[in-house]
Amino acid sequence: MPGLPAHLLKQLHQTLLDCGPFSSNQQLWAIFAADSRLAPWRNNLREADSRINRVNLFVADFVERRNRQGQSILALFIQVLHEQTEEEDE
């Protein structure tokens, strides 16, 4: 991926595998559907048969995507996850 150095890309994949809602296609879609900042891209999510494939597809599809304001969709996704996390889990 040209947007992120390899070591950061590896860390991103591991972080999303560890804490993201990638257990099912429905959980990932629900994050996008529930937040207006991400909702325009909810129908761009590709389905996958495993957590690791879901993360791989997600990163490949969104690492370079930006909204009209120039904000990274990937960064917005991480912000939404952070906002939804219980304080005890941070």
N, C-alpha and C positions, 0 to 999 in steps of 0.2 A: 504494500500500500504506500503510495507516494506521500500521503498526508501525515503519517506518524512514523517515527523511527522504529525499527524492528523491536527494540527492547521495550518501548512504550506500548506497542501493539500487543506484545506478549503479555505484559502486565494488564492491559485492558481486557484481553480475553480471559485471563485468570480471574480478575475481579468480577467480571460479569458472570462467569461460571459459579463463583462463590456466593454472590449476593444478589444477583439479578433475578427477575421473575421469568426465568427461562425454562422452568419445569414443563411448561406446556405452551402450545401455540395460543391457547385461550388466555392464559395469564399475561403473556406479552401483549396480545391484542388489547386486553382490558386496560393496561397502562396507557396505551395510546388513545383509546376511546374515552377514557375518563378525564383527560386533561386537554384543555383547548389549545395549548401550545403544541401538542403532539398530534391531535386529532386529524389534521389534514393528511397525515402520512399513515394512518392506521390501515388503509387498504393496500399499502405498499409492502406490508410485512409478508415475507414468504414463509410458508409452513415448512417445518422440518420434523424428522422422526426422532430426534434426540436433542438433549440439552446442548451438547457441543456443536451440533450442526446448526441449531437455532442461533447460537452465539456467533458462529462463523458467518452465517448469512446476514445476520443483523449488522455486524461490524462492516462487512463488505458493502452492504447497501447504504449505510448511513455515515460512515467515517468521513466522507467528503461532502455530504449534503448539507445545505443551508437553507434557512427560510428567507423570505424577502428582506428581512432586516439584517441579513448576513450572519445570523446566529447559527451555530452548529446544531444540527438535530441531535447528534450524539451527546453534546454537552447539555442540551435541554433535557434529554432523556435521563441523564445522570442527575441533573438538578431535581427533576420530578421524583426520581427514586429517593433522593435524599430527603425531600420534603415529606414523603410518605412514610419514612422510616421512623419508628418509635424512638424516642430520645434514648431509652435504655440500650437500644441496639446500635447506636452510633459508636 
